[in-house]
Amino acid sequence: MKGVVFVELIRMAESVMGEEAVDDILDKVNLDSDGAFSTVGNYPCSELMTLVGAFGAHLNAPVEALQVQFGEWMFERFVEGYPAFFVGKHDGFDMLDSIENEVHVEVRKLYPEVELPTFATERPAEQQLKMVYSSERPLQHFCRGMVEACMTHFGHKFTVDMQEASENGRFRAEFLVQKVA
């Protein structure tokens, strides 16, 4: 995983728990990187999961909820850092539709070695978008946070129904996003 994800997780944790608590946690967890992450480095997803678990234990919060919160945090970083991806997107559905065939194409140009999840989308009805997340990484709740933040960014009132369908070491979740009046 790209180091920017780790750096942002630590920034988010520091904003919630403070720098000292995060430093204490980093000193206690067993990470091959020793908790020294650079934005351009590559690190195993297992280290991200270890950190989320340690932060969750410190906060007495469920790991899934922290992943959702982190997905929302990262979406805002993407809005700030990559505004070009949002040009021409009229609503949240347009943005979510563009992840696989626009955003990930550009990310692969910059980082050919990156391993990205796949996102298949379809629009079963005018006010609905179905998105399927598939990855070797257990970040489906992170994805939910990104989806919710995207819809909020575009000013939608919405619901998200998430059905997990992971099996055989492949993590999969189906999201039904519905705009509501």
Secondary structure by P-SEA (a helix, b strand, c coil): ccaaaaaaaaaaaaacccaaaaaaaaacccccccccccccbbbbaaaaaaaaaaaaaaacccaaaaaaaaaaaaaaaaaacccccccccccaaaaaaaccccaaaaaaaacccbbbbbbbbbcccccbbbbbbbcccccaaaaaaaaaaaaaaacccbbbbbbbbccccbbbbbbbccccc
